[in-house]
Amino acid sequence: MENLGQVKISNDVIQTIAGFAALEIEGIDTSTSFTDKLFRNNGIKVEIQEDQAEISMVLSVKYGEIIPEVCQKVQENIINAVETMAGLRVSQVNIRVESVDVKKEREKKDNE
């Protein structure tokens, strides 16, 4: 096979893939204010060394969800998405749950 050149994938691309993979999981806060924070305010950090990525992110989980289970699904989905789309091995996905979204819970109490 002939050498066509080198392909480099920006950390920003990996951040985008990881962010959207996290938002696909049920139980994650997908409000506009949270997604803005996730994508625009360093809510996702990527460190790439050779062919491995370490991803760290902050998340907001919806009230009533089992936090460890939601986070495990997020980790698995991010690993699958990054490895499939970018061909980059993910060594770790570190998640810090920063808040619990109680918006719907408040609305439910207000309607009662």
C-alpha positions in Angstrom: 0.0 0.0 0.0 1.4 3.4 -0.9 2.0 6.0 1.8 -0.6 8.7 1.4 0.7 10.9 4.2 -0.1 11.5 7.9 -3.5 12.0 9.6 -3.6 14.0 12.8 -6.8 14.4 14.8 -7.1 17.6 16.9 -7.9 17.4 20.6 -11.0 19.5 19.8 -12.3 16.7 17.5 -11.9 14.1 20.3 -13.6 16.5 22.7 -16.6 16.9 20.4 -16.9 13.1 19.9 -16.7 12.5 23.6 -19.2 15.2 24.4 -21.8 14.0 22.0 -21.2 10.4 23.1 -21.9 11.5 26.7 -25.1 13.3 25.8 -26.5 10.2 24.1 -26.8 8.5 27.4 -30.2 8.6 29.2 -29.9 10.3 32.6 -27.4 13.0 31.5 -28.6 16.7 31.7 -28.9 17.8 28.1 -30.1 21.4 28.8 -28.7 24.2 26.8 -26.9 25.7 29.8 -25.2 22.5 30.6 -24.2 21.6 27.0 -22.8 25.1 26.6 -20.7 24.6 29.7 -19.6 21.2 28.5 -18.4 22.3 25.1 -17.4 25.9 25.6 -16.0 26.1 29.1 -13.5 23.3 29.2 -15.9 20.7 30.5 -14.0 18.1 28.5 -10.2 17.7 28.6 -8.3 15.4 26.3 -4.7 14.3 26.7 -3.2 12.3 23.9 0.1 10.5 24.1 1.2 8.5 21.1 -1.9 6.4 20.2 -3.8 6.7 23.5 -6.2 9.3 24.8 -7.2 10.1 28.4 -10.5 12.0 28.6 -11.8 13.9 31.6 -15.1 15.6 31.8 -17.7 17.1 34.1 -21.3 16.0 33.9 -24.7 16.9 35.3 -27.0 13.9 36.0 -30.8 14.1 36.1 -32.4 13.8 39.5 -33.4 10.3 40.4 -30.8 8.5 38.3 -28.3 6.1 39.7 -25.1 8.1 39.2 -22.6 5.2 39.1 -24.7 3.4 36.5 -25.1 6.5 34.3 -21.4 7.3 34.5 -20.4 3.7 33.5 -22.7 3.9 30.4 -21.1 7.3 29.5 -17.6 5.9 29.9 -18.4 2.9 27.7 -20.1 5.0 25.0 -17.2 7.5 24.9 -14.6 4.7 24.6 -16.6 3.1 21.8 -17.2 6.4 19.9 -13.6 7.6 20.1 -12.1 4.3 19.3 -14.4 3.7 16.4 -14.4 7.2 14.9 -10.9 8.3 15.5 -9.0 5.0 15.7 -7.5 6.2 19.0 -7.3 3.9 22.0 -8.9 5.4 25.1 -6.9 4.5 28.2 -9.3 6.3 30.7 -12.5 8.3 30.9 -12.6 10.2 34.1 -15.9 11.7 35.1 -16.7 14.3 37.8 -20.4 14.7 38.5 -20.7 18.4 39.2 -24.4 18.7 39.6 -27.8 17.1 39.7 -30.4 18.5 37.4 -33.5 19.0 39.5 -35.5 21.1 37.0 -38.1 18.5 36.2 -38.5 17.6 39.9 -39.2 21.2 40.7 -41.7 21.5 37.9 -43.5 18.4 39.1 -43.8 19.8 42.7 -45.0 23.2 41.3 -47.8 21.4 39.4 -49.0 19.5 42.4 
